[in-house]
Amino acid sequence: MSEPTPAKAGKTKAQVFRERLTSTLILWAIVTGVFVSMNAWAFFGLILFLTVAGTLEFRAMLKNEPGNGCRTIGSILGIGVVFLAGLHFCRYGPGQPGYEIDVFGIVLTVLAAFCWRFRVGIIGRESVNAVGDALMAYVYVPVLFGVFVLRLTFLPVMESAVPGAWLLLMMIAAAKFTDMGAYITGSLIGKHKMAPKLSPAKTWEGFGGALIFAQIAAWSVWALAGDSVAWLAPLHVGILALLIGLVAIAGDLAESIVKRSLGVKDSGTWMPGIGGILDLIDSLCFAAPVTYFYLVYTGII
């Protein structure tokens, strides 16, 4: 839920806004191209690229912290799980594999991380923290984003190479319009700080605007999709939009915790005006699994 922040040295707010707008338009052009193709491998390729880039950025932010070897293990195993899940979907089509691959990855990450620490020995709390970092590297981007975005892409079971394309677009639009709503509303009327210790630029006015924009985005995509999402009743569209809006905000604040605890402003420099890939997908890391589990546990899919 990014809101206006002080302009970077040497740049006016207008220049920063133009950079942000340009990056956003380019990103939406790429997403639109993949969406229009309706090619399962194109979806898989984009998701895998974002997963790898986001995971590498996460590792880079912690590169000066102890336990880098364990984080490398978690990152590699996480990316491997996403790769295998994507190959499964692209090869066998729609249908949901169980959670065995996720759980297997967790078990393997813990075992491998502890084994790696055997060679280092005990260094106080660092030894346990390193294993925790390995799990974080495995789960944060690869599983929460990569695996669950893949699951949304390939459900429900329908006669289509990418049956969840419109659902995925609705989730992304709701999450990213949450960010846009917070930015626009916060710029215009934001006064009351929402979480000054986590992200000083965020306001309660921006929070309200974020939830409104999430509803607008979700309903717009749902209306455009027509029969493609006829299985999703209007009531569930509204509930999902609310949930996505809330967890998208939480996802953005979660990344703020990571960055501020490490003294980092942006996760990377891939996109002028936005930051890194992780700055782009932070809200989706929470929105994707929440959307998936809502659909599963309400019996919609």
Buried (B, 14 or more C-beta within 10 A) or exposed (E): BBBBBEEBEEBEEEBBBBBBEBBBEEBBEEBEEBBEBEBBBBBBBBBBEBBBBBBBBBBBBBEEBBBBBBBBBBBBBBBBBBBBBBEBBBEEBBEBBEEEBBEEBBEBBBEBBBEBBEEBEEEEEBBBBBBBBBBBBBBBBBBBBBBBBBBBBBBBEBEBBBBBBBBBBBBBBBBBBBBBBBBBBBBEEBEEBBBEEBBBBBBBBBBBBBBBBBBBBBBBBBEEBEEBBEEBEEEBBBBBBBBBBBBBBBBBBBBBEBBBEEEBEBBBEBBBBBBBBBBBBBBBBBBBBBBBEBBEEEEBB
